[in-house]
Amino acid sequence: MKTLTVIIPCFNEEGIIEECYTRLKAVLDTLGPGDGMLFINDGSTDRTAQRLDAMAQSDPSVSVIHFSRNFGHQAAVTAGIHHCTTDLAIIMDADLQDPPELIPQIIAKQQAENANGVYCIRRSRVGESKFKLWTSKKFYRTFNRISEMEFPLDTGDFRLIDSLIMQEFRRFKERGKYVRGLISWVGFKQVPFYYERDSRRGGESKYPVKKMLSLASTALVYFSKKPLQAATGLGFSAVLIGIILAVWYVFGKIFGYTQAESGWTSIMITILFFGGIQLLTIGVLGQYIGVLFDEVKGRPEYIIEKMVNGEPKTSDSQK
């Protein structure tokens, strides 16, 4: 039997974390020895840390990584993969929207298909607003159109990966990670598993609109150069329009079918148009330059304050 670690990022989950542990423990007890849970406390400001420590002290199958501050969900998932030593890992959130009871079915799917990974596709998403459902759907489809490779639609971080995928994932050096995209990018045999997503059992969503936009921006910048190509196309179009307008006004002045000197409206429209194009292209370039700036600094992706029931390992991202 292959050993399994369930990786669970946590941020201010004191209201749900004990139920998450109880349900996970019941599932893991049916699977076999050597399986465990790895909680990553991403700088929680409530009593999540104390409750996780109490679980780890009473149950040796529970390990906890405490970050020195909040580094974000993707950094927490990355830390879990860096510190996972089992044959398989399942990534899931603590909010129980992804039911732990599906884990045996996911493992069975991986074994039946002899796959390296199983990505979970949400048939439905109970308890989420129409706005979030619509934006999520549009993002995945737009992202696939402009990215350099095809990614599974309607998937999150809930998935199973084996030691081969984890080994390759640890080689990635970039600090700004879009984890689900990178795992897909690794390749190998990865198969879908369809399920019904539950509503959140407690607390608040840790992905408000601002964070959703930030994650979408990271995904687009790290996996596509098409925004740069679009900026180049806009610049070329603006130049072409400028040449056409110049020819139009010059010949209009010569042949008398336009009054160029009295065209205040046309001048303002032209200035606003070209100014908008320039600001847009500068903004796109700025996004890519900002990513380069963050990567060149070489700061660690996360900092571990302490680890319970385990010793922190030195990862490439922490060197």
C-alpha positions as CSV (number, residue, x, y, z in Angstrom):
1,M,0.0,0.0,0.0
2,K,1.3,3.5,-0.9
3,T,1.4,6.0,1.9
4,L,-0.6,9.2,1.7
5,T,-0.3,12.7,3.1
6,V,-3.3,15.1,3.0
7,I,-2.0,18.7,2.6
8,I,-4.3,21.3,4.2
9,P,-3.5,25.0,4.0
10,C,-5.2,27.0,6.9
11,F,-5.8,30.6,7.5
12,N,-8.2,31.6,10.3
13,E,-10.1,28.4,10.3
14,E,-10.7,27.9,14.1
15,G,-14.4,27.4,13.5
16,I,-14.0,24.5,11.2
17,I,-10.6,23.0,11.8
18,E,-11.6,20.4,14.4
19,E,-14.4,19.1,12.2
20,C,-12.0,18.9,9.3
21,Y,-9.6,16.9,11.4
22,T,-12.3,14.6,12.7
23,R,-13.6,13.8,9.2
24,L,-10.1,13.3,7.7
25,K,-9.1,11.1,10.6
26,A,-12.1,8.8,10.0
27,V,-11.2,8.5,6.4
28,L,-7.5,7.9,6.9
29,D,-8.2,5.2,9.5
30,T,-9.9,3.1,6.8
31,L,-6.9,3.4,4.4
32,G,-4.0,2.0,6.3
33,P,-0.9,2.8,8.4
34,G,1.6,5.5,7.4
35,D,-1.0,8.0,6.2
36,G,-1.2,11.4,7.8
37,M,-2.2,15.0,7.7
38,L,0.0,18.0,7.1
39,F,-1.6,21.3,8.1
40,I,0.0,24.6,7.1
41,N,-0.9,27.5,9.3
42,D,-0.6,30.4,7.0
43,G,-0.1,33.1,9.7
44,S,-3.6,32.7,11.3
45,T,-4.6,35.5,13.7
46,D,-7.3,33.5,15.5
47,R,-6.9,30.3,17.6
48,T,-6.2,28.1,14.6
49,A,-2.5,27.6,15.6
50,Q,-3.4,26.5,19.1
51,R,-6.0,24.0,17.9
52,L,-3.6,22.6,15.4
53,D,-0.9,22.2,18.0
54,A,-3.3,20.4,20.3
55,M,-4.2,18.0,17.5
56,A,-0.6,17.3,16.7
57,Q,0.3,16.6,20.4
58,S,-2.6,14.1,20.7
59,D,-2.2,12.5,17.3
60,P,1.3,11.7,15.9
61,S,-0.2,11.3,12.4
62,V,-0.8,15.1,12.4
63,S,2.1,17.5,11.4
64,V,1.8,21.2,11.5
65,I,3.9,23.9,9.7
66,H,3.6,27.4,11.2
67,F,4.5,30.3,8.9
68,S,6.1,33.4,10.4
69,R,3.3,35.4,8.9
70,N,0.6,35.1,6.2
71,F,2.3,34.3,2.8
72,G,-0.8,33.2,0.9
73,H,-2.6,30.1,-0.1
74,Q,-0.3,29.2,-3.0
75,A,2.8,29.5,-0.8
76,A,1.1,27.2,1.8
77,V,0.3,24.5,-0.7
78,T,3.9,24.8,-2.0
79,A,5.3,24.3,1.5
80,G,3.1,21.2,1.9
81,I,4.5,19.7,-1.3
82,H,8.1,20.6,-0.3
83,H,7.7,18.8,3.0
84,C,5.7,15.8,1.9
85,T,7.6,12.5,2.2
86,T,4.9,10.0,1.3
87,D,4.1,8.2,-2.0
88,L,1.0,10.2,-2.6
89,A,-0.4,13.6,-1.6
90,I,-3.9,15.0,-1.7
91,I,-4.3,18.8,-1.6
92,M,-7.5,20.1,-0.1
93,D,-8.7,23.2,1.8
94,A,-9.9,23.1,5.4
95,D,-13.3,24.6,4.7
96,L,-14.7,21.1,3.8
97,Q,-16.1,22.3,0.5
98,D,-14.1,19.4,-1.0
99,P,-15.5,16.4,1.0
100,P,-12.7,14.3,2.6
101,E,-14.9,11.2,2.2
102,L,-14.1,11.3,-1.5
103,I,-10.4,10.5,-0.8
104,P,-10.8,6.7,-1.1
105,Q,-12.6,7.1,-4.5
106,I,-9.8,9.4,-5.7
107,I,-7.2,6.9,-4.7
108,A,-9.1,4.1,-6.4
109,K,-9.3,6.3,-9.6
110,Q,-5.6,6.8,-9.5
111,Q,-4.9,3.1,-9.1
112,A,-7.4,2.0,-11.7
113,E,-5.9,4.4,-14.3
114,N,-2.3,3.9,-13.1
115,A,-2.1,7.7,-13.1
116,N,0.4,10.1,-11.6
117,G,-2.3,12.6,-10.7
118,V,-6.0,13.0,-10.4
119,Y,-7.5,16.5,-10.7
120,C,-11.0,17.0,-9.3
121,I,-13.6,18.7,-11.6
122,R,-16.5,20.4,-9.9
123,R,-19.9,19.5,-11.5
124,S,-21.6,22.0,-9.2
125,R,-20.5,24.6,-6.5
126,V,-23.1,24.9,-3.8
127,G,-23.4,28.1,-1.8
128,E,-21.4,30.3,-4.2
129,S,-22.7,33.5,-5.7
130,K,-23.7,33.7,-9.4
131,F,-21.0,36.3,-9.8
132,K,-18.2,34.1,-8.6
133,L,-19.5,31.1,-10.6
134,W,-19.7,33.3,-13.8
135,T,-16.2,34.9,-13.3
136,S,-14.6,31.5,-12.5
137,K,-16.1,29.9,-15.6
138,K,-15.0,32.8,-17.8
139,F,-11.5,32.9,-16.3
140,Y,-10.8,29.2,-17.0
141,R,-12.0,29.4,-20.6
142,T,-10.3,32.7,-21.3
143,F,-7.1,31.5,-19.7
144,N,-7.0,28.4,-21.9
145,R,-7.4,30.5,-25.0
146,I,-4.4,32.7,-24.3
147,S,-2.1,30.4,-22.4
148,E,0.7,28.4,-24.0
149,M,-0.9,25.0,-23.1
150,E,-4.3,23.5,-22.3
151,F,-5.4,23.3,-18.7
152,P,-8.3,21.3,-17.2
153,L,-11.5,23.4,-16.9
154,D,-13.4,24.0,-13.6
155,T,-10.7,22.6,-11.3
156,G,-9.2,23.9,-8.1
157,D,-6.3,22.8,-6.0
158,F,-8.2,19.7,-4.8
159,R,-6.3,16.9,-6.4
160,L,-4.0,13.9,-5.9
161,I,-0.4,13.8,-7.0
162,D,2.2,11.2,-6.7
163,S,5.9,11.4,-5.7
164,L,7.0,11.8,-9.3
165,I,5.0,15.0,-9.8
166,M,6.0,16.3,-6.3
167,Q,9.7,15.7,-7.2
168,E,9.4,17.7,-10.4
169,F,7.3,20.4,-8.6
170,R,10.1,20.9,-6.1
171,R,12.4,21.9,-9.0
172,F,10.4,25.1,-9.8
173,K,12.3,28.2,-8.8
174,E,9.7,30.9,-9.3
175,R,8.2,32.6,-6.2
176,G,4.9,33.6,-7.6
177,K,3.2,30.2,-8.2
178,Y,-0.1,29.2,-9.7
179,V,0.1,25.7,-8.2
180,R,-2.7,24.0,-10.2
181,G,-1.3,25.4,-13.4
182,L,2.2,24.2,-12.6
183,I,1.0,20.7,-11.7
184,S,-0.8,20.5,-15.0
185,W,2.3,21.9,-16.8
186,V,4.5,19.1,-15.3
187,G,2.6,16.6,-17.5
188,F,2.7,12.8,-16.9
189,K,-0.6,11.0,-16.8
190,Q,-3.3,13.0,-15.0
191,V,-6.9,12.0,-15.1
192,P,-10.2,13.7,-14.1
193,F,-12.5,12.9,-11.2
194,Y,-15.9,14.5,-11.2
195,Y,-17.7,15.5,-7.9
196,E,-20.3,17.8,-6.4
197,R,-18.7,20.5,-4.3
198,D,-20.3,21.3,-0.9
199,S,-21.0,24.7,0.6
200,R,-18.5,26.2,3.0
201,R,-19.1,24.8,6.5
202,G,-17.8,27.7,8.5
203,G,-15.8,30.9,8.4
204,E,-15.4,33.2,5.4
205,S,-13.9,32.7,2.0
206,K,-10.2,33.4,1.8
207,Y,-10.5,34.3,-1.8
208,P,-12.4,37.7,-2.1
209,V,-12.5,39.5,-5.4
210,K,-9.1,41.2,-4.8
211,K,-7.3,37.9,-4.2
212,M,-9.1,36.2,-7.1
213,L,-7.9,39.0,-9.4
214,S,-4.3,38.6,-8.0
215,L,-4.3,34.9,-8.6
216,A,-5.7,35.4,-12.1
217,S,-3.0,38.0,-12.9
218,T,-0.3,35.6,-11.7
219,A,-1.7,32.8,-13.8
220,L,-1.8,35.0,-17.0
221,V,1.6,36.5,-16.5
222,Y,3.4,33.3,-15.7
223,F,1.7,31.1,-18.4
224,S,1.1,33.4,-21.3
225,K,3.0,36.0,-23.4
226,K,-0.2,37.0,-25.3
227,P,-0.8,40.1,-23.2
228,L,2.5,41.4,-24.5
229,Q,1.6,40.4,-28.0
230,A,-1.8,42.2,-27.6
231,A,0.0,45.3,-26.4
232,T,2.3,45.2,-29.5
233,G,-0.8,44.8,-31.7
234,L,-2.5,47.7,-30.1
235,G,0.6,49.8,-30.5
236,F,0.8,48.9,-34.2
237,S,-2.9,49.6,-34.7
238,A,-2.5,53.0,-33.0
239,V,0.4,53.9,-35.3
240,L,-1.7,52.8,-38.4
241,I,-4.7,54.9,-37.3
242,G,-2.4,57.8,-36.7
243,I,-1.0,57.6,-40.2
244,I,-4.5,57.3,-41.7
245,L,-5.7,60.3,-39.7
246,A,-2.6,62.3,-40.7
247,V,-3.1,61.6,-44.4
248,W,-6.8,62.4,-44.1
249,Y,-6.2,65.8,-42.5
250,V,-3.3,66.7,-44.9
251,F,-5.3,65.9,-48.0
252,G,-8.4,67.4,-46.4
253,K,-6.5,70.7,-45.9
254,I,-5.2,70.6,-49.5
255,F,-8.5,69.8,-51.2
256,G,-10.7,71.6,-48.7
257,Y,-13.0,68.8,-47.5
258,T,-12.0,69.2,-43.9
259,Q,-11.2,72.1,-41.5
260,A,-8.2,70.6,-39.6
261,E,-7.5,73.7,-37.7
262,S,-10.9,73.9,-36.2
263,G,-11.2,70.2,-35.3
264,W,-10.9,70.5,-31.5
265,T,-13.0,67.4,-30.9
266,S,-11.0,65.2,-33.4
267,I,-7.7,66.4,-31.8
268,M,-8.9,65.5,-28.3
269,I,-10.2,62.1,-29.4
270,T,-6.9,61.4,-31.0
271,I,-4.9,62.4,-28.0
272,L,-7.1,60.4,-25.6
273,F,-7.0,57.3,-27.9
274,F,-3.2,57.3,-28.3
275,G,-2.7,58.2,-24.6
276,G,-4.9,55.3,-23.6
277,I,-3.1,52.9,-25.8
278,Q,0.3,54.0,-24.4
279,L,-0.9,53.7,-20.8
280,L,-2.4,50.3,-21.5
281,T,0.7,48.9,-23.1
282,I,2.9,50.4,-20.3
283,G,0.7,48.8,-17.7
284,V,1.0,45.3,-19.4
285,L,4.8,45.7,-19.6
286,G,4.8,46.8,-16.0
287,Q,3.1,43.6,-14.9
288,Y,5.9,41.5,-16.5
289,I,8.6,43.8,-15.2
290,G,7.1,43.5,-11.7
291,V,7.3,39.7,-11.9
292,L,10.9,39.9,-13.0
293,F,11.7,42.3,-10.1
294,D,10.2,39.9,-7.6
295,E,12.0,36.9,-9.1
296,V,15.4,38.7,-9.2
297,K,15.2,39.7,-5.5
298,G,15.3,35.9,-4.7
299,R,13.4,36.2,-1.5
300,P,12.1,32.9,0.1
301,E,8.6,32.0,-0.9
302,Y,7.7,31.4,2.7
303,I,9.4,31.4,6.2
304,I,8.7,28.7,8.7
305,E,8.5,29.7,12.3
306,K,8.2,26.2,13.7
307,M,7.0,22.7,12.7
308,V,5.2,20.2,15.0
309,N,5.8,16.5,14.6
310,G,8.5,16.9,12.0
311,E,11.6,18.9,11.1
312,P,11.5,21.6,8.4
313,K,13.4,20.7,5.3
314,T,15.5,23.1,3.3
315,S,13.8,23.7,0.0
316,D,15.1,25.5,-3.1
317,S,12.7,28.3,-2.4
318,Q,14.3,28.9,1.0
319,K,17.9,28.9,0.0
